[in-house]
Amino acid sequence: MKRKTATFTRWDAAEHLGSEEEIAAYLQACADEGDPQLMLAALGDVARARGILQLARKTGLTRMGLYKAFSGDGNPSYATVAKVAQALGLKISVGIG
């Protein structure tokens, strides 16, 4: 009997963030988890969904710098996160819960 093999493709959140509502819900769900690394990864997903090249132009950061900052090994400064958030039209806010 011949074995069947399954083929899988990597799921990419950026491919499923087509509207402002989807982006807001995704970022809120990630923020609710309370994991800073997850939030950075989500911001990177949103950046890729909106277009890294366009974001690089808006922020003055390099395309490769953005990829590196929001990779699993990246550790972007708050200044980078704030600059990216502003360029994406996002507002960072703090609340007491």
DRENPA-3360 file (N, C-alpha, C; in nm, 2 decimals, always signed):
BEGIN
1 = MKRKTATF = +0.08/-0.12/+0.00/+0.00/+0.00/+0.00/+0.09/+0.12/+0.00 ~ +0.06/+0.21/-0.09/+0.14/+0.34/-0.10/+0.09/+0.44/+0.00 ~ +0.19/+0.50/+0.07/+0.16/+0.61/+0.16/+0.12/+0.74/+0.10 ~ +0.03/+0.80/+0.15/-0.01/+0.94/+0.10/+0.07/+1.04/+0.19 ~ +0.11/+1.14/+0.12/+0.18/+1.25/+0.19/+0.10/+1.37/+0.18 ~ +0.11/+1.45/+0.29/+0.03/+1.58/+0.29/+0.13/+1.69/+0.26 ~ +0.08/+1.79/+0.19/+0.15/+1.91/+0.16/+0.09/+2.02/+0.24 ~ +0.17/+2.10/+0.31/+0.13/+2.21/+0.39/+0.20/+2.34/+0.34;
9 = TRWDAAEH = +0.13/+2.45/+0.35/+0.19/+2.57/+0.32/+0.19/+2.66/+0.45 ~ +0.28/+2.74/+0.47/+0.29/+2.83/+0.59/+0.18/+2.93/+0.59 ~ +0.10/+2.94/+0.70/-0.01/+3.03/+0.71/+0.05/+3.17/+0.75 ~ +0.01/+3.27/+0.68/+0.06/+3.41/+0.70/-0.05/+3.50/+0.73 ~ -0.05/+3.55/+0.86/-0.16/+3.64/+0.90/-0.17/+3.76/+0.81 ~ -0.06/+3.81/+0.76/-0.06/+3.93/+0.67/-0.16/+3.91/+0.55 ~ -0.17/+3.79/+0.50/-0.25/+3.77/+0.39/-0.40/+3.78/+0.42 ~ -0.44/+3.78/+0.55/-0.58/+3.78/+0.59/-0.62/+3.91/+0.66;
17 = LGSEEEIA = -0.53/+4.01/+0.64/-0.56/+4.14/+0.71/-0.59/+4.24/+0.60 ~ -0.71/+4.23/+0.54/-0.75/+4.32/+0.43/-0.82/+4.44/+0.46 ~ -0.88/+4.45/+0.58/-0.96/+4.57/+0.61/-0.91/+4.63/+0.74 ~ -0.95/+4.75/+0.77/-0.92/+4.82/+0.89/-0.98/+4.75/+1.01 ~ -1.10/+4.69/+0.99/-1.17/+4.62/+1.10/-1.09/+4.49/+1.14 ~ -1.04/+4.42/+1.04/-0.97/+4.30/+1.06/-0.84/+4.33/+1.13 ~ -0.77/+4.44/+1.09/-0.64/+4.48/+1.15/-0.67/+4.51/+1.29 ~ -0.77/+4.59/+1.32/-0.80/+4.64/+1.46/-0.83/+4.52/+1.55;
25 = AYLQACAD = -0.91/+4.42/+1.50/-0.95/+4.31/+1.58/-0.83/+4.22/+1.60 ~ -0.74/+4.20/+1.50/-0.62/+4.12/+1.52/-0.53/+4.18/+1.62 ~ -0.50/+4.31/+1.61/-0.41/+4.38/+1.70/-0.47/+4.38/+1.85 ~ -0.60/+4.40/+1.86/-0.66/+4.39/+1.99/-0.65/+4.25/+2.05 ~ -0.68/+4.15/+1.97/-0.66/+4.01/+2.03/-0.52/+3.98/+2.07 ~ -0.42/+4.03/+1.99/-0.28/+4.01/+2.03/-0.25/+4.09/+2.16 ~ -0.30/+4.21/+2.17/-0.27/+4.30/+2.28/-0.33/+4.23/+2.41 ~ -0.45/+4.17/+2.39/-0.52/+4.11/+2.51/-0.44/+3.99/+2.57;
33 = EGDPQLML = -0.36/+3.93/+2.49/-0.27/+3.82/+2.54/-0.17/+3.87/+2.63 ~ -0.13/+3.99/+2.63/-0.03/+4.05/+2.72/+0.11/+4.00/+2.69 ~ +0.14/+3.95/+2.58/+0.28/+3.91/+2.54/+0.34/+4.01/+2.45 ~ +0.44/+4.08/+2.49/+0.51/+4.18/+2.41/+0.56/+4.13/+2.28 ~ +0.62/+4.01/+2.28/+0.67/+3.95/+2.15/+0.56/+3.92/+2.05 ~ +0.44/+3.88/+2.10/+0.33/+3.85/+2.01/+0.28/+3.99/+1.95 ~ +0.28/+4.09/+2.03/+0.24/+4.22/+1.98/+0.33/+4.27/+1.88 ~ +0.46/+4.26/+1.90/+0.56/+4.30/+1.79/+0.54/+4.22/+1.67;
41 = AALGDVAR = +0.52/+4.09/+1.68/+0.49/+4.00/+1.56/+0.37/+4.05/+1.49 ~ +0.26/+4.08/+1.56/+0.14/+4.13/+1.50/+0.16/+4.26/+1.43 ~ +0.24/+4.35/+1.49/+0.26/+4.48/+1.42/+0.34/+4.45/+1.29 ~ +0.43/+4.36/+1.30/+0.51/+4.32/+1.18/+0.41/+4.26/+1.07 ~ +0.31/+4.18/+1.11/+0.22/+4.12/+1.02/+0.14/+4.24/+0.95 ~ +0.09/+4.33/+1.03/+0.02/+4.45/+0.98/+0.11/+4.53/+0.88 ~ +0.23/+4.55/+0.92/+0.32/+4.62/+0.83/+0.34/+4.55/+0.70 ~ +0.35/+4.41/+0.70/+0.36/+4.34/+0.57/+0.23/+4.34/+0.49;
49 = ARGILQLA = +0.12/+4.34/+0.56/-0.01/+4.35/+0.50/-0.03/+4.48/+0.43 ~ +0.02/+4.59/+0.48/+0.00/+4.72/+0.43/+0.11/+4.75/+0.32 ~ +0.22/+4.68/+0.33/+0.33/+4.70/+0.23/+0.45/+4.75/+0.29 ~ +0.56/+4.67/+0.31/+0.68/+4.71/+0.37/+0.75/+4.83/+0.30 ~ +0.75/+4.82/+0.17/+0.82/+4.93/+0.09/+0.76/+5.06/+0.11 ~ +0.62/+5.07/+0.11/+0.55/+5.19/+0.13/+0.58/+5.24/+0.28 ~ +0.58/+5.15/+0.37/+0.60/+5.18/+0.51/+0.75/+5.23/+0.53 ~ +0.84/+5.17/+0.46/+0.98/+5.22/+0.47/+0.99/+5.36/+0.42;
57 = RKTGLTRM = +0.92/+5.40/+0.32/+0.92/+5.53/+0.27/+0.86/+5.63/+0.37 ~ +0.75/+5.59/+0.43/+0.68/+5.68/+0.53/+0.76/+5.70/+0.65 ~ +0.83/+5.60/+0.70/+0.90/+5.61/+0.82/+1.05/+5.65/+0.81 ~ +1.10/+5.64/+0.69/+1.25/+5.67/+0.67/+1.34/+5.56/+0.72 ~ +1.28/+5.45/+0.75/+1.36/+5.33/+0.79/+1.38/+5.24/+0.66 ~ +1.48/+5.16/+0.66/+1.50/+5.07/+0.55/+1.40/+4.95/+0.55 ~ +1.38/+4.90/+0.43/+1.29/+4.78/+0.42/+1.35/+4.67/+0.50 ~ +1.48/+4.64/+0.48/+1.54/+4.53/+0.56/+1.54/+4.56/+0.71;
65 = GLYKAFSG = +1.56/+4.68/+0.75/+1.55/+4.72/+0.89/+1.42/+4.69/+0.95 ~ +1.31/+4.72/+0.87/+1.18/+4.68/+0.92/+1.16/+4.53/+0.93 ~ +1.20/+4.46/+0.83/+1.19/+4.31/+0.84/+1.26/+4.26/+0.96 ~ +1.38/+4.31/+0.98/+1.46/+4.26/+1.10/+1.40/+4.30/+1.23 ~ +1.35/+4.43/+1.24/+1.29/+4.48/+1.37/+1.18/+4.39/+1.41 ~ +1.09/+4.34/+1.31/+0.97/+4.27/+1.35/+0.98/+4.12/+1.32 ~ +1.11/+4.07/+1.30/+1.13/+3.93/+1.29/+1.12/+3.87/+1.43 ~ +1.12/+3.74/+1.44/+1.12/+3.67/+1.57/+1.24/+3.71/+1.65;
73 = DGNPSYAT = +1.35/+3.74/+1.59/+1.47/+3.78/+1.66/+1.49/+3.93/+1.68 ~ +1.40/+4.00/+1.63/+1.41/+4.15/+1.64/+1.38/+4.20/+1.78 ~ +1.43/+4.32/+1.80/+1.41/+4.39/+1.93/+1.40/+4.54/+1.90 ~ +1.29/+4.58/+1.84/+1.29/+4.72/+1.80/+1.28/+4.81/+1.92 ~ +1.33/+4.93/+1.91/+1.32/+5.03/+2.01/+1.17/+5.08/+2.01 ~ +1.14/+5.15/+2.12/+1.00/+5.21/+2.13/+0.99/+5.31/+2.02 ~ +1.10/+5.39/+1.99/+1.09/+5.49/+1.88/+1.05/+5.43/+1.75 ~ +1.11/+5.31/+1.72/+1.08/+5.24/+1.59/+0.93/+5.20/+1.59;
81 = VAKVAQAL = +0.89/+5.14/+1.70/+0.75/+5.09/+1.71/+0.65/+5.21/+1.70 ~ +0.68/+5.32/+1.76/+0.60/+5.44/+1.76/+0.59/+5.50/+1.62 ~ +0.71/+5.50/+1.55/+0.72/+5.55/+1.41/+0.64/+5.46/+1.32 ~ +0.65/+5.33/+1.33/+0.58/+5.24/+1.25/+0.43/+5.25/+1.27 ~ +0.39/+5.25/+1.40/+0.25/+5.27/+1.44/+0.19/+5.39/+1.38 ~ +0.26/+5.50/+1.39/+0.21/+5.63/+1.33/+0.19/+5.62/+1.18 ~ +0.29/+5.56/+1.12/+0.29/+5.55/+0.97/+0.17/+5.46/+0.92 ~ +0.14/+5.36/+1.01/+0.03/+5.27/+0.98/-0.11/+5.33/+1.02;
89 = GLKISVGI = -0.11/+5.45/+1.08/-0.23/+5.51/+1.12/-0.29/+5.46/+1.25 ~ -0.20/+5.40/+1.33/-0.24/+5.34/+1.46/-0.21/+5.44/+1.57 ~ -0.28/+5.42/+1.68/-0.25/+5.51/+1.79/-0.23/+5.41/+1.91 ~ -0.11/+5.44/+1.98/-0.08/+5.36/+2.09/-0.14/+5.43/+2.21 ~ -0.21/+5.35/+2.29/-0.27/+5.41/+2.41/-0.26/+5.32/+2.53 ~ -0.27/+5.37/+2.65/-0.25/+5.30/+2.77/-0.37/+5.32/+2.86 ~ -0.42/+5.21/+2.92/-0.54/+5.22/+3.00/-0.51/+5.15/+3.13 ~ -0.58/+5.18/+3.23/-0.57/+5.11/+3.36/-0.69/+5.02/+3.37;
97 = G = -0.66/+4.89/+3.39/-0.75/+4.79/+3.37/-0.83/+4.73/+3.48;
% end
